Structure formats: C-alpha cells, structure tokens
Amino acid sequence: MTEIEVGAGPVEPTAAARDFDEAFPALFRAGYRVAYRLLGDREDAADAAQEACARACARWRRLVRDGDPAPWVVRVAGNIAIDTWRRRRTAATHPIPGAAPTTTPDRVDLHRALDKLSRRQRDVIVLRYFADLPEAAIAETLGCSVGAVKTHASRAMAALRAELATAEDV
C-alpha cells in the first residue's frame, strides 16, 4: 500500500479544465446574450447562461473534440431560456394578487410564435438571429447542411411573420 501525503499542495488542474476556465467568460457572454434577448430579464438570463456553461463543463472534452463549443452553449442557453419562459407562463395562470407582469406583450407574442415552430426551426432562429452565428457554424452544430439551415430559417421567419401579424390583428 502507498501512503497519501497530507498537505502536499494544490493539485494541478488538467489541461481540459484550464481550457474551460479560459473559455468560460466568452461562453457565458454568448449564452447570456441569447437568453437575455429571449427573456428580457437579467437574472433569469444569467441563470440560463450559467446552467448552459455548467452543462458544457460536464461535457467539455467531447465538445472540444467535436469543434467549437460556443454554438452548443448558445443553443442550450436558448432552450433553457424558452423553458424558463414556459414555467413563467404556467405560473402566470395562477397570479399572485398585486404582482406586476414580468414580460411585455411583444415578448409574450414572440415566445408564443417561437413555441409554434418546430424544434429545428426554433434552434436555427435562436442560433442565427439571437446569437448572430454564421450559417456554416449553425449547420455544423445541428449536423445538417448550410442549405438546410437556410431553408429552416426562411420557413421559420415566414411562420413568425404570419404568427406575429395575426397576433397584432387580435
């Protein structure tokens, strides 16, 4: 048996851990930007970005091996933000008396319209227009061709325009 040295000093972090520590600020900013655009609330956006980064840390080696982890973090932050909005909407069906509304009507309409899109279309819209990623990066992240990204974006935008135009008429 070998003895364990007590007080031998700090353990050196692995290279993958150091890489995540270096990448974290940029990943957090990208996730926060998307979540804030979807939620309009700083605290909820920070929570969504933090959760996305925590999930990225758990999968860091695979994400780095597969390429740039930023689009993955942005997509996860967007999904977490949408889930947060859905929970908020469900909680709003049982409002607390005297509580102020947490979202503006325009943001509610956008969320409802995004909910009606397919998951792939919603992912493309979030990555393209909320995270400002190029089509090639989106295609790589979603595992499809650039042409498919363009098609999903075009169809999703048409559906959003139609849905938001209908919401304005009501």
C-alpha positions in Angstrom: 0.0 0.0 0.0 1.1 3.5 -0.7 0.7 6.3 1.7 -1.1 9.5 0.8 0.8 12.7 1.5 -1.2 15.1 3.5 -0.7 18.8 2.7 1.3 18.1 -0.4 0.0 21.2 -2.0 -2.7 22.1 -4.6 -3.5 19.6 -7.3 -2.7 20.9 -10.8 -5.8 21.1 -12.9 -5.9 19.1 -16.1 -5.4 20.9 -19.5 -9.1 20.4 -20.3 -10.1 22.1 -17.1 -7.8 25.0 -17.8 -9.2 25.3 -21.3 -12.8 25.5 -19.9 -11.7 28.1 -17.4 -10.2 30.2 -20.2 -13.3 29.7 -22.5 -15.9 30.3 -19.7 -16.1 34.2 -20.0 -16.8 34.1 -23.7 -19.2 31.2 -23.5 -21.1 32.9 -20.6 -21.4 36.1 -22.6 -22.7 34.3 -25.7 -25.2 32.3 -23.6 -26.3 35.4 -21.6 -26.8 37.5 -24.8 -29.2 34.9 -26.3 -31.0 34.2 -23.0 -31.5 37.9 -22.3 -32.9 38.5 -25.8 -35.4 35.8 -25.2 -36.3 36.6 -21.6 -35.7 40.3 -21.2 -34.7 39.7 -17.5 -31.0 39.9 -16.4 -31.2 37.5 -13.5 -33.0 34.8 -15.5 -30.7 35.3 -18.4 -27.6 34.9 -16.1 -29.1 31.8 -14.6 -29.7 30.3 -18.1 -26.2 31.1 -19.2 -24.7 29.7 -16.0 -26.7 26.5 -16.4 -25.6 26.1 -20.1 -22.0 26.6 -19.1 -22.3 24.1 -16.3 -23.6 21.5 -18.7 -20.8 22.4 -21.1 -18.2 21.9 -18.4 -19.6 18.4 -17.7 -19.3 17.6 -21.5 -16.2 19.7 -22.1 -13.9 17.0 -23.6 -16.5 15.9 -26.1 -17.5 19.5 -27.0 -13.9 20.5 -27.7 -13.2 17.3 -29.6 -16.2 18.0 -31.8 -15.2 21.6 -32.6 -16.2 24.9 -31.3 -18.4 24.6 -28.1 -19.9 28.1 -28.3 -22.8 27.2 -30.7 -23.7 24.3 -28.4 -23.7 26.6 -25.3 -25.8 29.2 -27.2 -28.3 26.6 -28.2 -28.6 25.1 -24.7 -28.9 28.6 -23.2 -31.7 29.4 -25.7 -33.5 26.2 -24.8 -33.2 26.9 -21.1 -34.5 30.4 -21.6 -37.5 29.1 -23.5 -38.1 26.6 -20.7 -37.9 29.4 -18.2 -40.4 31.4 -20.1 -42.8 28.4 -20.3 -42.5 27.9 -16.5 -43.2 31.7 -16.0 -46.2 31.4 -18.3 -47.6 28.5 -16.4 -47.1 30.3 -13.1 -48.8 33.3 -14.6 -52.0 31.3 -14.9 -52.1 31.4 -11.0 -51.0 35.0 -10.4 -50.2 36.5 -7.1 -52.6 39.3 -6.3 -51.0 42.7 -6.8 -47.9 41.2 -8.7 -46.6 43.1 -11.7 -46.4 41.3 -15.0 -42.9 40.0 -15.8 -43.0 40.3 -19.6 -44.1 42.8 -22.1 -46.9 41.9 -24.6 -44.5 42.0 -27.6 -42.1 39.5 -25.9 -45.1 37.2 -25.0 -46.2 37.3 -28.7 -42.6 36.4 -29.7 -42.5 33.5 -27.3 -45.9 32.1 -28.4 -44.7 32.3 -32.0 -41.5 30.6 -31.2 -43.4 27.8 -29.4 -45.3 27.1 -32.6 -42.1 26.4 -34.6 -40.6 23.0 -34.9 -37.6 22.4 -32.7 -35.2 22.5 -35.6 -36.6 25.8 -36.9 -36.5 27.3 -33.4 -32.9 26.2 -33.0 -31.9 27.8 -36.3 -33.7 31.1 -35.4 -32.1 31.3 -32.0 -28.6 30.5 -33.3 -28.9 32.7 -36.4 -30.8 35.8 -35.2 -30.3 35.8 -31.4 -26.7 34.5 -31.2 -25.6 36.0 -34.6 -23.9 32.8 -35.7 -23.0 32.3 -39.3 -24.9 29.6 -41.3 -21.9 27.3 -41.5 -21.5 27.2 -37.7 -25.2 26.5 -37.3 -25.0 23.7 -39.8 -22.1 22.2 -38.1 -23.8 22.5 -34.7 -27.1 21.0 -35.8 -25.5 18.4 -38.0 -27.1 19.5 -41.3 -26.2 21.2 -44.5 -26.0 25.0 -44.9 -28.8 24.7 -47.4 -31.0 23.1 -44.8 -30.2 25.9 -42.3 -31.2 28.5 -45.0 -34.5 26.5 -45.6 -35.3 26.2 -41.9 -34.5 29.9 -41.4 -36.7 31.0 -44.3 -39.6 28.9 -43.4 -39.3 29.8 -39.7 -39.2 33.5 -40.5 -42.3 33.2 -42.7 -44.1 31.4 -39.9 -43.0 34.0 -37.4 -44.1 36.9 -39.6 -47.5 35.3 -40.1 -48.0 34.5 -36.4 -46.9 37.9 -35.3 -49.1 39.6 -37.9 -52.1 37.6 -36.6 -51.2 38.5 -33.0 -51.2 42.2 -33.9 -54.6 41.9 -35.5 -56.2 40.4 -32.3 
